[in-house]
Amino acid sequence: MSFPTLSGKVIFFYWSRLDSRNLQDERSSDPHTYEDDIQIVKMKGDRLTAGTLYCASQTVFVCEKTVPKTTEPDVQQMKESSNCDNDDVDSDSNSNNDDDGDGDDADSGLQTELGPQPLTVKKARQLLSWYTLSQNPNMSAVDKKPPLPPLWVRCDMSDPSGTTWLGAETVCVANKVTGVKMYSVTCKGSAVDKKSLMSLEDVKQEHKKRHPSSSMEIKGSARFNLFGSTMVENTMIESLSSVTVDLKWSSVENILEVPSLSSTAILNIKIASGDMRSPMYELYRELEFLQTLADGLRTGQTEWLEPLERTPAVSLTKAYVEELQSFSKAVPERATKTAENTKPKSETPIFSSFLERGDLDFVEQLWVLMRKSVTSCQDIEDCLKLVIEALRGSDLKPWIHRDSSSSLSKLILQCYHQQIDAVSLTGVAPISMLLEMGLDKMRKDYINYLLGENLTTLNHLRYYLSTEVGLQEQVIRLRKLHHLLEIVVTCSTFLALPYDRLFLLTQSCLQHYKTSPEDEEHEFQLQIKPALICHFYETEHPVLWGVQVSSGHGPREVRTCLQLSDRPLIDHVLFDAEYPNETVNGDCEDPAFFSTMVCCSLASFA
């Protein structure tokens, strides 16, 4: 069998070349241009919000309009139309000539930022027909060709239905292509009146139009925000952290119904460090200072943070050492009590109740004083020199933890035997010593919480606590441990999750960060029982609510889905929203929802 038109043949050979090139290089995501104004991009299906139910785990081809490059008028046109002085024009001209030395950068700087652009519905249907043609095994040119990934085309809603996506996916049985599933995504702008939304019966009838099957299965899904951005006096306070819950259940009876307690529930947890609402905030500030020291060691330049104490670091250190020296001959109990009384107090009571320890040794207390007051490498050098001189004077034998590993801790152990090695405090050595002190102290802070709450064991923390690696790697692992605690403490404090869920979450995070870099954008997932958080969502409006009607089984399963969301699920079309996003799911009793309908049709190859 031959192709009916020349254009069909051209598009088929184009798909074949694209297929062989892309599938051999899974890392390639560069767009490929077709007909000058169309580009095809390879991406993961989970980036297509409206099509996530159908292709989230697959690689897909996305077809869209090529974004034109918009540049400013050339210098000659500016000279002819400008009323500026000649000096100004010459200056602009020189500036443009300098840019010409790097043409790509110049174009990039002048290009207008545009998002993905849609094609007409007519063009999308044409591309999908060619895609379908290229996958038909009954055509000799297609024989023995591997099936292509799904194709999704962005559409401009130019048809009466308001189509925003059209998609196609091959159906395979026993490694043989037997048909194609065709998808259409239609959207409507925001609506407050529930009567204007489709009813459950409407969704069923829409499914029956394409699939007159007597057997249908109906499932519901919903997403609620549990923690993140908040509304205060009609003002949205944005947060980089978010905890949402995805619920799924069967036996749907009404649109926008509240999920049942028999639903399956998955928490999606994405926490950014530095949130002032977090009990971890004080420890985050401590970590920031520690990171400043590490950056200074790596680059040779240290950007010192604003000190939290007005008293100079040397004065604070001198007063602390002298106070301990004055009690050095006292009985051990009194000396210990004095050391505890001189321990710096946390500024945040809620932080104290969670993570502040009552057993800070001499080096840890010195770290707390110095990290709040030093503003230069000279400050660090002077403070450490003062301490080391006191240790050599044999009138200061402070208490330290047995497992302390910093250089200063080792000197203190030597002072017990009145044999202290010579110490060089030149160059970056003082910063390195202070960094070791901070690493030692903060590791113990994290251990104290995790072991105290029985969330893990020292054996599971071995990777994070290792001092066998370099200081920079130790800081990286400490940051991972800090982010882990941000996640666990947030779920414990704000969601009040029970011990067994916190334990499972801790183990999941520990395992993840053993092999993955620190990433605050990563979303951790945790399965829970809806009853644990039902008091959060039963009185709230969902940010996403959907119902899915399906029939058939396996590769021949077909689905019709209605999704209601507090914001558009499409990023390439602008919607006229009567109500701004801030008030969509605010305090109003009747929230506005955008409607997205996804329909599927099955075409079998004879």
N, C-alpha and C positions, 0 to 999 in steps of 0.2 A: 504494500500500500504506500502511496506517495502522499506528500503534503499537498493540501488543496491550493495553497497560495505560496508565493515566493517568500512573503513576510513570515509565514509560519515556519518555513524551513530555516530562515535566517535566525529567528528567535530560538529555535531548537538547538542549532549549533552553538549559539551564544550560551544557552543554559548548560550545554555539555562542557564547554570550556570552563565556565564558572564553577561547575560542579567538581571537575577534576582538580582544578587549582585550589579551591577552598578546602575541600575535604582532605586533601593531602597535608594542608597546613592549618591545623585547628587554631593556631594562635593568631592567624591573620584576621583582622577585622576592618581592613581598609575598604572604603566604598569603591564599587566598580560602576563606571559610567556607561549608560546606554542611550543612544539617540540624543546625545548632548545634554538634554534637559532632564534625564531620569538617572537616578543612582540606586544601586542595590547594595545594602549593607547587611553583613552577617552579624547576628547578636544572639544572646540567650533569650529564650522565650519569656523568662520572668520579668524582662524589661517592658513587655507589652502588657500594660495593666489590664486592658479589656480582654486580652486573650490568655491571661495567666491560667485559667481553668483548663485550657486546651493544650498549651504547649510550654508550660513553665520549665520543664526539665529538658527541653529539646533546644537544639540550635536551629534558628530560623533565618530565612532571607526576608528582609524588609525592603520594599520598593517605595521610593518617594521621589519628589521633585528635587532636582539639583538646586542647591541654594546659590543664587547669583552673587557675584562679588561686586559690592558697591564701593566705589572709590571716589575721592574728592576730585574736583576739576583740576586740569593741569595748570602749571604755573603761568603759561601764556594767557589762558583764559582769565586767570585771576588778575593779571596785569591790565588786561583790556577793560575789565568790569569794576576794578577796585578804585576807590578814591583815596587810598592810603598813600603816604609819602613813599618816595622811591627807596629810601633807606629801609622802610618796613618791608617792601616788596623784595628787595635784594636779600634781606634777612630770611624771608620765607623761602626764597629760591635756594639759598645756600642750605637751608634745613632740608628741603626736598632732595637736593643733590646728595646730601649726606645719606639720606634714606636709600638712594638708588644703589648704594654700595651693597645693600642687602635687600634685594627685591622681595623675597618671600616675607621678611619681617615687615616691610613697608605695606605690602598688600594686607597682611594680617592686621596691622594696626589700623588701617583705614576701613577695613571691611565691617559692614553693619552686622551686628549680632542678630541672627535669626535662628529660630528653632526649626525642627523638621517641618517640611512643607508637603502638603497633600497633592495628589493627582486628581483629575476628574474621575467620577464614577465610571464614565464610559471607557476611559483609558485603563482603569483598573480591571474592568471586566475583560478587556482585550488581552491584557497581560496574563490574567489568570486562565483564559481560554488557551493561550499558547503554552502555559505551564502544564495544563491538563493534557494537551496534545502531546507534549514532549514526554509524558509519563505513561502513555497508552502502550502496553506491551504488544498490542495487535499490529503496531506499525513496525516495519522491518528495521528502520533506523534506530528504534528504541530498544530493540532486543539486546538482552544481556547488559543493559546499562543499570547501574545501581540507582535506586530511587533518590530523588532530591529531598532535601529538608523542606519543611513547610514554607510556603510563600505567603507573606502578608503585605498588603498594599494600603498605604494611607490614602483616604478619600476625603473629598472636600464638602460632603453633605449636599451636593448639587442636585440630588434626586429627591422626589417627594418624601421618601422614607427617612431622609437624613442620615445616609450611610457614611460612617467614619472609617471603617475598615472593611476590606474584603480579604478573605484568606482561602488557601487551599492546602490540603495535606493528603499524601498518598495513603491508601489502605493496603496493607500487605497481609497475605495469608500464606504461611509456609514459604516465606521469603520471596513470594511472587506478588507483584502489584495487581490488585483485583479491582481497584476503583479509586475514587478521589472524594474526600469530604470537602464541601464548600462552606465557608463561614461568612456571615455578614454581621456587622456590628452597627447598630443604629442608636442614636442618642437624642435626648431632649434636654432642654435647659431646665433650670431649677424651678420647682413648683412647691408651694406650701400647702395647697388644697389637696388633701389625700384622695378626694374624689376624682381628681385628674390623673392619678396614678393607675397603672394597669392593675386589675384584680388578679387573684390567683386563677380564677376560671379563664380570664383572658389569656394568661400565659399557657395554660393547658391547651386551649383552642389553637393558639399559634403553633404549638408543637404538633398537634394533630393535623394541621394543614399540610405539613411536610412529611409526617410519619403517621399514617392512619393505623397505628397499632393499638390494640385493646389493652396492652400491658404497659403501664407507665410507672416510673418510680419518681418520687418527689423528695427533694432534700433542701434544707434551709441552711444558710450560713450568715454570720454576722461578725462584725469587728467593732470593738469598743475601745476607746482610749481610757486607760486606767491611771496613767501618770505621764506628764509631759507639759505642754503649754497650758497655761491657765488664764482664765478670764477674771480680771480684777477691775471693778468699776467700769465695765464696758470697754476695757483696754486689754488686748491680748498680749500676755507676757510670754514671749517665745522661749522655748527650751530645746536644747540639742539632744536631750534625753527623752526617751519615750518607752512606755510599756503598754502594749496593746494585747487584747485577747481575741483570738479567732475561735468562734464556736460553730459547730456543725451538728445538725440534728435531722431526724426524719419526721415524717407525718406532719408536714406543714399544713396549717389550716387557714391562715390569714397573712396578708402582706404586712410586713413590719411587726410581726408578732415577736414577743420576748422569747429568747431561746429557753428550752426546757432544761431542767436540772440533769436530765439524762444525756445531754449533749456531750460531745467531746470538746475539750477546751485546750488550746495551746497558747501559752504566753510568748509574745515576741518582745525581747528585752534588748534595748539599745540605750546604753548609758554613757554620757559624756562626763569626764572628770571636770571638777571645778564648779559644779552647781552649788550655789550658796545655800540652797535648802538642804543639802546633804550633810549628814553627820560626819562625813569624811572630809569636809571642806578644809578644816585646819590641817589635817594630814596632807591634803593636796597642796596647800601653800608650802608646807615643809618639803614636799617632793619637788616643787618648783625651784626652791633654792638649791636642792641637791642637784637638779638637772642643770642649773646655772653653773655650778662648780664643774660638772662633767663636761659641759660645752666649752668652758674655759680651758680645761686640760686638752680637749681635742683641737680647738682652733687657735689657742694661744691668746685669745681675747675674751675677757669676762665682762658681761653686762650685768652689773650688780643691781639687785633689787632694792627698792626703798626700804631702809631698816625699820623694823617694828618697834625698836627701843631707841629712845633719845640719848640715853647714856652711852658713851663710847664703849666699844667692845673690850678694850684693854682695862678700862676702869671696872667693868662688870666682872671680868675674869679675875682681876686682882682682888676685888672684894670677896669673891667666892672662895678663892684659894686661901686668903687670910682667915676667913671665917672657919674653914676646915682645919687650918693649922692651929688655931687657937684652942681647938678641942682635940687635937691629936693625942694629948696625954690623958684624955678623959677615958672613963670606962667605955668599952665597946658599945653598950646599949645606948649611952648618951650620945656618942659620936654618930651612931646610926640614926638616932632620932633627929639630931641636928641636920644631918645630910638630907633627911626627908623634908624637913622644914624649909630648907633652902632650895628645894626643887621648884623650878618655874611652874606657875599655874597656867592652865589652859584658859583662853578667853571665852571658850564656847562650852557651856555646861553639858549640852547634849553630846558634844564630842567626847567630853570627859567620861560620860556614862558608858560610851561604847568602846573606845579604843585607848584612852590614856592609861598608862600603867602606873602603879604605885611603887615599882621596884627599879626605878632608873638608877644606874650606877654612876660613878663619878664622870666617866667619859661621856655618857649619854646626857647628863645634866649640863656638862660643858658644851656639848653640841647644841643643846636647846638655847643656851645663852648666846653662843657665837652666831648661830644662824639668824637670830633676830637682830643682831647688832653690827656684824662686820660689813664693811663697805669697800674693802680693798684687800689685795693680797698682803699688803704690809700689816693690816689689822690682824690677819690670821697668823702671820709670822710672829708678831709681837706677843699675841696671846699664847701661842704654843711655846715660845721661848720662856715666857714667864712660868708656865706650868712645869716645863722640863727642868728649869733651874730649881724650882721648889722640890721636885722629886730628887734631884741630886743633893739637895741639902739635908736629906734623910729625915726631915721633920714633917713630911707629907707622905703617908702611905694609904691612899684612898682605896675604897672597896670597888671591885669591878666584877662583872659576871665571869664565871669560869670559862665560858665558851666565846668570850670576846676575841675578835680577830684583827682589830685595827692596829696600826703601828704604835699608836699612843698606848693602847692597852698592853702591848708587849713590853713597852718601856716601864709601865707601872709594875708588871710582874717582875721585871729585873730589879726594880727599886726595892722590892721586898728582900732581895739578897744583896742590896747595896752594890750592884754591878750594872751600871747603865751604859749602853753603847753610845758612841758618839753619833749625833744626829745632825745632818745637814738640812738647814732650813732655807736653802737658796733656790732660785728658779721657781718651778711649779710644785716643789716638794710640800710646802705648807697646804696648798690647795688639795693635793693628793691625800695628805693626812686627814684633813677635815672631811673630805669626801668619804674616806674609809669610816670615820666616826659616824657620819650620817647613815651610811649603808647599814652598819652594824645595828644602830638604834632602830631604824625603820623596819628592818627585817624582823626584829624582836617584837615590834608593835603588831605587825601582821600575824606573826606566829601566836602571839598572846590571844588575839581575837579568834583566829581559826581553830586553834586547839582548845581554847576556853569554851567555845560553842560546840565542840566535838564535830566540826565540819570536815576535818581531814586528819591526817597523821603526818608526822615528820618525814616518814618515808615518801609520801606523796609530794612533799614540798622540797625534796632534795634538789631537784632541778633549779628551783627558784632561789634556794639559799646557798648554792655553791659559791665558794670563794676561790675556787681553782681557776676560774676564768678571769679575764681582764676586767678592770674597773668599769669600762664603758659597757661591756656585756652584762656586768652585775647591775648596772643602772637600768638597762633595757629589761632585764628580768624582774627587777623591782617594780618598774612601771606596769608590767603585765600583772604582777600580784596586786598592785594598787587598783588597777581597773577591775580585777576580779572582785575585790572587796567593795568597790563602788556598786557593782551589780548586786552582790549578795546583800549588802546593808540596805540598799534601796528597796529590794524586795522584802526584806525583813521589817524595815521601819514603816514604809508607806502601804505595803500590801498585807503585812502581818502573815506571811506564808508560814506554814508549820515546818517543824524541824526536818521531816523527811524530804520535803520539796527543796528546802535550802541546801540540804546535804547533797541531793542529786544535782542541783544547779552548780554547786561548788566543784564537784567532781567533773562535771562537763566542762566548766571553764578551765580548770587545771589541765585537763587533757588537751583541750583546744590550744592553749597557749604554749604547750610544750613544743609544738611544731609550727605554729603560726605567729606572724608578727603582731605587735600590738595594733589594734584597729578599733577605734571607738565607733566606727560605722557598722561594724559586724553585729548582726542580730542573733542573739542567743535564744534558743527556744526551749520551753519547758512545759511538759504536759501536766495539767492539774485537774482537779474536780471542780466543776462549775460552782458547787456550793461554797467553795472557799472564797470566791470573789463575786458572788451573785449580788451582794449588797452594793457593789460598785456599779453594775450595769443595769439592774432592774429598773432603776429610776432615771437612767440616762438615755440619750438618743444615740443610736449607732452612727459611726462614721461610714460604715459600709454594711448593707444588708442585701442578701440575695436569695433567690429561689431558683432551683434547677430541676427541670423536668427531663427525664431521660428514658430511653427505650433501647432495646437491643443489647447485645453483649460483646465483649472483647473488642476487636478492631472495628466492628460494625456498630458499635454503640454510638448513638446520636443524642445530642442534648440541646435544650433551649433554656437560656438563662436570662433572668431579669436581675439587674443590680441597681440598687439605689444608694447613692453616695452623697456626702456633704460637699463634695467638690467634683469637678469633671474628671472622668477617668481617661480622657483623651487630651494629649498635649499638643496636637497640631491644628486644633480648631478653637476659635474663640467663641464663648457662649455669652449671650446677654443674660446676666444674672440680675434679677430684680432686687436681690438681697446680697450684700457683701459677705465674703467668706467669714468675717469675724462674728457675724450675728447668725450665721446659718445654724450652728449648733450651740448657741449661747444660752441665755436664760429664757428665751422665748418658748412658749408652750408648743408652738407649731413650727418645727424646723423645716427648712427647704431641702429638697432632694433633687439631684440630677438622676435621670433615668438612662440606663444603658441596657440594650437588649442584644443578646448574642444568639443567633440562630444558625443551625447546621443542617445541611442537606447532603445526602449520600448518592453519588453517581457511580454505578458499577460499569466496568468495561465488559462488553459482551464477548 
